[in-house]
Each structure stands twice: as structure tokens, then as C-alpha cells.
Amino acid sequence: MSEEQITWYAQYSDGLDKAGGYGIQSDAAIYIKGIEGDYNNVVGLPVARLYHELAALKLI
């Protein structure tokens, strides 16, 4: 990121309420070249997988 991009992001984006300073699902997405793994796991709790794991254990 350029100095100008960093300044803009720090002033106008929602990075202050994110662990790590950015949210892949918001303004910072334009700076993300790629991810490894499940997008939902990167963003947060992988709800679909949790559901299927609990169902397999007959917990739901």
C-alpha cells in the first residue's frame, strides 16, 4: 500500500474495530491478493462447517 492509501484507510475505513486492523469483507478487500483456506473461516466462525460437524455428532 502506498502512503496515501494507508492514510486514507486509517482515516476513513472501519479498520479500527477489526482484529489485525482490516476486514477482508469490507474496504480492505481491494488489497487482498488471495487467501488460503475457507473464506468463512478467514472472516470468522465457519457456521456451515460447525453445523455439519455438530450434526455428524448427533448434537443437533
Backbone as XML, in Angstrom:
<?xml version="1.0"?>
<chain id="A" units="angstrom">
  <residue number="1" name="MET">
    <atom name="N" x="0.843" y="-1.185" z="0.000"/>
    <atom name="CA" x="0.000" y="0.000" z="0.000"/>
    <atom name="C" x="0.881" y="1.239" z="0.000"/>
  </residue>
  <residue number="2" name="SER">
    <atom name="N" x="0.436" y="2.232" z="-0.725"/>
    <atom name="CA" x="1.174" y="3.495" z="-0.739"/>
    <atom name="C" x="0.868" y="4.285" z="0.537"/>
  </residue>
  <residue number="3" name="GLU">
    <atom name="N" x="1.652" y="5.297" z="0.800"/>
    <atom name="CA" x="1.414" y="6.168" z="1.954"/>
    <atom name="C" x="0.013" y="6.785" z="1.884"/>
  </residue>
  <residue number="4" name="GLU">
    <atom name="N" x="-0.393" y="7.177" z="0.681"/>
    <atom name="CA" x="-1.718" y="7.783" z="0.509"/>
    <atom name="C" x="-2.832" y="6.779" z="0.816"/>
  </residue>
  <residue number="5" name="GLN">
    <atom name="N" x="-2.656" y="5.540" z="0.364"/>
    <atom name="CA" x="-3.651" y="4.509" z="0.637"/>
    <atom name="C" x="-3.745" y="4.210" z="2.132"/>
  </residue>
  <residue number="6" name="ILE">
    <atom name="N" x="-2.607" y="4.148" z="2.780"/>
    <atom name="CA" x="-2.584" y="3.893" z="4.225"/>
    <atom name="C" x="-3.277" y="5.025" z="4.967"/>
  </residue>
  <residue number="7" name="THR">
    <atom name="N" x="-2.971" y="6.256" z="4.589"/>
    <atom name="CA" x="-3.600" y="7.415" z="5.233"/>
    <atom name="C" x="-5.106" y="7.387" z="5.036"/>
  </residue>
  <residue number="8" name="TRP">
    <atom name="N" x="-5.548" y="7.128" z="3.803"/>
    <atom name="CA" x="-6.989" y="7.063" z="3.544"/>
    <atom name="C" x="-7.633" y="5.964" z="4.376"/>
  </residue>
  <residue number="9" name="TYR">
    <atom name="N" x="-7.030" y="4.787" z="4.354"/>
    <atom name="CA" x="-7.612" y="3.659" z="5.075"/>
    <atom name="C" x="-7.706" y="3.951" z="6.565"/>
  </residue>
  <residue number="10" name="ALA">
    <atom name="N" x="-6.661" y="4.531" z="7.125"/>
    <atom name="CA" x="-6.655" y="4.846" z="8.560"/>
    <atom name="C" x="-7.711" y="5.888" z="8.915"/>
  </residue>
  <residue number="11" name="GLN">
    <atom name="N" x="-7.975" y="6.822" z="8.019"/>
    <atom name="CA" x="-8.923" y="7.899" z="8.314"/>
    <atom name="C" x="-10.367" y="7.526" z="8.028"/>
  </residue>
  <residue number="12" name="TYR">
    <atom name="N" x="-10.625" y="6.764" z="6.985"/>
    <atom name="CA" x="-11.995" y="6.599" z="6.504"/>
    <atom name="C" x="-12.549" y="5.183" z="6.535"/>
  </residue>
  <residue number="13" name="SER">
    <atom name="N" x="-11.730" y="4.221" z="6.829"/>
    <atom name="CA" x="-12.216" y="2.845" z="6.792"/>
    <atom name="C" x="-12.623" y="2.376" z="8.181"/>
  </residue>
  <residue number="14" name="ASP">
    <atom name="N" x="-13.091" y="1.138" z="8.240"/>
    <atom name="CA" x="-13.553" y="0.577" z="9.512"/>
    <atom name="C" x="-12.507" y="-0.317" z="10.170"/>
  </residue>
  <residue number="15" name="GLY">
    <atom name="N" x="-11.250" y="-0.092" z="9.882"/>
    <atom name="CA" x="-10.180" y="-0.939" z="10.391"/>
    <atom name="C" x="-9.944" y="-0.890" z="11.885"/>
  </residue>
  <residue number="16" name="LEU">
    <atom name="N" x="-10.420" y="0.137" z="12.555"/>
    <atom name="CA" x="-10.160" y="0.262" z="13.988"/>
    <atom name="C" x="-10.939" y="-0.736" z="14.829"/>
  </residue>
  <residue number="17" name="ASP">
    <atom name="N" x="-12.005" y="-1.297" z="14.294"/>
    <atom name="CA" x="-12.771" y="-2.268" z="15.079"/>
    <atom name="C" x="-12.518" y="-3.703" z="14.620"/>
  </residue>
  <residue number="18" name="LYS">
    <atom name="N" x="-11.385" y="-3.934" z="13.969"/>
    <atom name="CA" x="-11.054" y="-5.258" z="13.452"/>
    <atom name="C" x="-9.762" y="-5.780" z="14.076"/>
  </residue>
  <residue number="19" name="ALA">
    <atom name="N" x="-9.762" y="-7.063" z="14.392"/>
    <atom name="CA" x="-8.526" y="-7.695" z="14.828"/>
    <atom name="C" x="-7.574" y="-7.696" z="13.643"/>
  </residue>
  <residue number="20" name="GLY">
    <atom name="N" x="-6.401" y="-7.174" z="13.799"/>
    <atom name="CA" x="-5.455" y="-7.102" z="12.696"/>
    <atom name="C" x="-5.566" y="-5.828" z="11.893"/>
  </residue>
  <residue number="21" name="GLY">
    <atom name="N" x="-6.588" y="-5.011" z="12.138"/>
    <atom name="CA" x="-6.694" y="-3.708" z="11.500"/>
    <atom name="C" x="-7.386" y="-3.666" z="10.152"/>
  </residue>
  <residue number="22" name="TYR">
    <atom name="N" x="-7.936" y="-4.788" z="9.689"/>
    <atom name="CA" x="-8.654" y="-4.743" z="8.423"/>
    <atom name="C" x="-9.706" y="-5.844" z="8.394"/>
  </residue>
  <residue number="23" name="GLY">
    <atom name="N" x="-10.704" y="-5.636" z="7.566"/>
    <atom name="CA" x="-11.732" y="-6.641" z="7.354"/>
    <atom name="C" x="-11.730" y="-7.058" z="5.895"/>
  </residue>
  <residue number="24" name="ILE">
    <atom name="N" x="-11.513" y="-8.315" z="5.631"/>
    <atom name="CA" x="-11.463" y="-8.807" z="4.253"/>
    <atom name="C" x="-12.805" y="-8.618" z="3.547"/>
  </residue>
  <residue number="25" name="GLN">
    <atom name="N" x="-13.875" y="-8.485" z="4.315"/>
    <atom name="CA" x="-15.204" y="-8.342" z="3.738"/>
    <atom name="C" x="-15.618" y="-6.886" z="3.559"/>
  </residue>
  <residue number="26" name="SER">
    <atom name="N" x="-14.705" y="-5.945" z="3.766"/>
    <atom name="CA" x="-15.071" y="-4.533" z="3.621"/>
    <atom name="C" x="-14.038" y="-3.802" z="2.767"/>
  </residue>
  <residue number="27" name="ASP">
    <atom name="N" x="-13.729" y="-2.579" z="3.099"/>
    <atom name="CA" x="-12.849" y="-1.744" z="2.281"/>
    <atom name="C" x="-11.499" y="-2.375" z="1.961"/>
  </residue>
  <residue number="28" name="ALA">
    <atom name="N" x="-10.959" y="-3.127" z="2.879"/>
    <atom name="CA" x="-9.630" y="-3.710" z="2.682"/>
    <atom name="C" x="-9.606" y="-4.788" z="1.611"/>
  </residue>
  <residue number="29" name="ALA">
    <atom name="N" x="-10.760" y="-5.251" z="1.165"/>
    <atom name="CA" x="-10.821" y="-6.327" z="0.174"/>
    <atom name="C" x="-10.020" y="-6.005" z="-1.085"/>
  </residue>
  <residue number="30" name="ILE">
    <atom name="N" x="-9.922" y="-4.734" z="-1.445"/>
    <atom name="CA" x="-9.190" y="-4.373" z="-2.666"/>
    <atom name="C" x="-7.687" y="-4.614" z="-2.537"/>
  </residue>
  <residue number="31" name="TYR">
    <atom name="N" x="-7.191" y="-4.789" z="-1.316"/>
    <atom name="CA" x="-5.757" y="-5.009" z="-1.105"/>
    <atom name="C" x="-5.413" y="-6.478" z="-0.885"/>
  </residue>
  <residue number="32" name="ILE">
    <atom name="N" x="-6.402" y="-7.349" z="-0.849"/>
    <atom name="CA" x="-6.178" y="-8.770" z="-0.589"/>
    <atom name="C" x="-5.972" y="-9.499" z="-1.918"/>
  </residue>
  <residue number="33" name="LYS">
    <atom name="N" x="-4.803" y="-10.097" z="-2.085"/>
    <atom name="CA" x="-4.498" y="-10.816" z="-3.322"/>
    <atom name="C" x="-5.071" y="-12.225" z="-3.315"/>
  </residue>
  <residue number="34" name="GLY">
    <atom name="N" x="-5.234" y="-12.793" z="-2.138"/>
    <atom name="CA" x="-5.766" y="-14.146" z="-2.045"/>
    <atom name="C" x="-5.768" y="-14.627" z="-0.616"/>
  </residue>
  <residue number="35" name="ILE">
    <atom name="N" x="-6.430" y="-15.733" z="-0.407"/>
    <atom name="CA" x="-6.461" y="-16.356" z="0.913"/>
    <atom name="C" x="-6.202" y="-17.843" z="0.739"/>
  </residue>
  <residue number="36" name="GLU">
    <atom name="N" x="-5.791" y="-18.478" z="1.815"/>
    <atom name="CA" x="-5.645" y="-19.924" z="1.834"/>
    <atom name="C" x="-6.675" y="-20.453" z="2.811"/>
  </residue>
  <residue number="37" name="GLY">
    <atom name="N" x="-7.468" y="-21.383" z="2.369"/>
    <atom name="CA" x="-8.484" y="-21.951" z="3.239"/>
    <atom name="C" x="-9.858" y="-21.408" z="2.907"/>
  </residue>
  <residue number="38" name="ASP">
    <atom name="N" x="-10.773" y="-21.676" z="3.791"/>
    <atom name="CA" x="-12.170" y="-21.316" z="3.627"/>
    <atom name="C" x="-12.391" y="-19.839" z="3.927"/>
  </residue>
  <residue number="39" name="TYR">
    <atom name="N" x="-13.041" y="-19.120" z="3.015"/>
    <atom name="CA" x="-13.320" y="-17.692" z="3.197"/>
    <atom name="C" x="-14.053" y="-17.443" z="4.514"/>
  </residue>
  <residue number="40" name="ASN">
    <atom name="N" x="-15.040" y="-18.283" z="4.827"/>
    <atom name="CA" x="-15.816" y="-18.093" z="6.051"/>
    <atom name="C" x="-14.971" y="-18.251" z="7.299"/>
  </residue>
  <residue number="41" name="ASN">
    <atom name="N" x="-13.948" y="-19.074" z="7.242"/>
    <atom name="CA" x="-13.050" y="-19.232" z="8.376"/>
    <atom name="C" x="-12.144" y="-18.015" z="8.516"/>
  </residue>
  <residue number="42" name="VAL">
    <atom name="N" x="-11.752" y="-17.433" z="7.398"/>
    <atom name="CA" x="-10.924" y="-16.232" z="7.434"/>
    <atom name="C" x="-11.717" y="-15.067" z="8.018"/>
  </residue>
  <residue number="43" name="VAL">
    <atom name="N" x="-12.978" y="-14.951" z="7.609"/>
    <atom name="CA" x="-13.838" y="-13.862" z="8.072"/>
    <atom name="C" x="-14.235" y="-14.061" z="9.531"/>
  </residue>
  <residue number="44" name="GLY">
    <atom name="N" x="-14.503" y="-15.261" z="9.921"/>
    <atom name="CA" x="-14.962" y="-15.536" z="11.280"/>
    <atom name="C" x="-15.337" y="-16.990" z="11.441"/>
  </residue>
  <residue number="45" name="LEU">
    <atom name="N" x="-16.272" y="-17.252" z="12.312"/>
    <atom name="CA" x="-16.708" y="-18.607" z="12.588"/>
    <atom name="C" x="-17.314" y="-19.251" z="11.342"/>
  </residue>
  <residue number="46" name="PRO">
    <atom name="N" x="-16.800" y="-20.411" z="10.925"/>
    <atom name="CA" x="-17.368" y="-21.105" z="9.759"/>
    <atom name="C" x="-18.661" y="-21.821" z="10.141"/>
  </residue>
  <residue number="47" name="VAL">
    <atom name="N" x="-19.765" y="-21.111" z="10.096"/>
    <atom name="CA" x="-21.049" y="-21.591" z="10.598"/>
    <atom name="C" x="-21.500" y="-22.868" z="9.895"/>
  </residue>
  <residue number="48" name="ALA">
    <atom name="N" x="-21.361" y="-22.920" z="8.580"/>
    <atom name="CA" x="-21.807" y="-24.115" z="7.853"/>
    <atom name="C" x="-21.036" y="-25.355" z="8.307"/>
  </residue>
  <residue number="49" name="ARG">
    <atom name="N" x="-19.742" y="-25.236" z="8.436"/>
    <atom name="CA" x="-18.960" y="-26.396" z="8.870"/>
    <atom name="C" x="-19.307" y="-26.787" z="10.302"/>
  </residue>
  <residue number="50" name="LEU">
    <atom name="N" x="-19.463" y="-25.801" z="11.169"/>
    <atom name="CA" x="-19.841" y="-26.083" z="12.548"/>
    <atom name="C" x="-21.154" y="-26.862" z="12.597"/>
  </residue>
  <residue number="51" name="TYR">
    <atom name="N" x="-22.125" y="-26.417" z="11.810"/>
    <atom name="CA" x="-23.419" y="-27.110" z="11.758"/>
    <atom name="C" x="-23.242" y="-28.569" z="11.352"/>
  </residue>
  <residue number="52" name="HIS">
    <atom name="N" x="-22.494" y="-28.816" z="10.279"/>
    <atom name="CA" x="-22.327" y="-30.178" z="9.789"/>
    <atom name="C" x="-21.531" y="-31.050" z="10.762"/>
  </residue>
  <residue number="53" name="GLU">
    <atom name="N" x="-20.554" y="-30.474" z="11.417"/>
    <atom name="CA" x="-19.786" y="-31.233" z="12.418"/>
    <atom name="C" x="-20.672" y="-31.612" z="13.598"/>
  </residue>
  <residue number="54" name="LEU">
    <atom name="N" x="-21.483" y="-30.670" z="14.073"/>
    <atom name="CA" x="-22.391" y="-30.958" z="15.183"/>
    <atom name="C" x="-23.457" y="-31.971" z="14.776"/>
  </residue>
  <residue number="55" name="ALA">
    <atom name="N" x="-23.939" y="-31.876" z="13.549"/>
    <atom name="CA" x="-24.927" y="-32.826" z="13.055"/>
    <atom name="C" x="-24.328" y="-34.233" z="12.968"/>
  </residue>
  <residue number="56" name="ALA">
    <atom name="N" x="-23.084" y="-34.329" z="12.530"/>
    <atom name="CA" x="-22.418" y="-35.625" z="12.425"/>
    <atom name="C" x="-22.261" y="-36.272" z="13.810"/>
  </residue>
  <residue number="57" name="LEU">
    <atom name="N" x="-22.117" y="-35.451" z="14.828"/>
    <atom name="CA" x="-22.004" y="-35.940" z="16.196"/>
    <atom name="C" x="-23.369" y="-36.133" z="16.853"/>
  </residue>
  <residue number="58" name="LYS">
    <atom name="N" x="-24.423" y="-35.899" z="16.074"/>
    <atom name="CA" x="-25.813" y="-36.024" z="16.560"/>
    <atom name="C" x="-26.092" y="-35.072" z="17.725"/>
  </residue>
  <residue number="59" name="LEU">
    <atom name="N" x="-25.464" y="-33.887" z="17.676"/>
    <atom name="CA" x="-25.669" y="-32.899" z="18.732"/>
    <atom name="C" x="-26.745" y="-31.886" z="18.374"/>
  </residue>
  <residue number="60" name="ILE">
    <atom name="N" x="-27.180" y="-31.907" z="17.127"/>
    <atom name="CA" x="-28.282" y="-31.035" z="16.690"/>
    <atom name="C" x="-29.217" y="-31.813" z="15.797"/>
  </residue>
</chain>
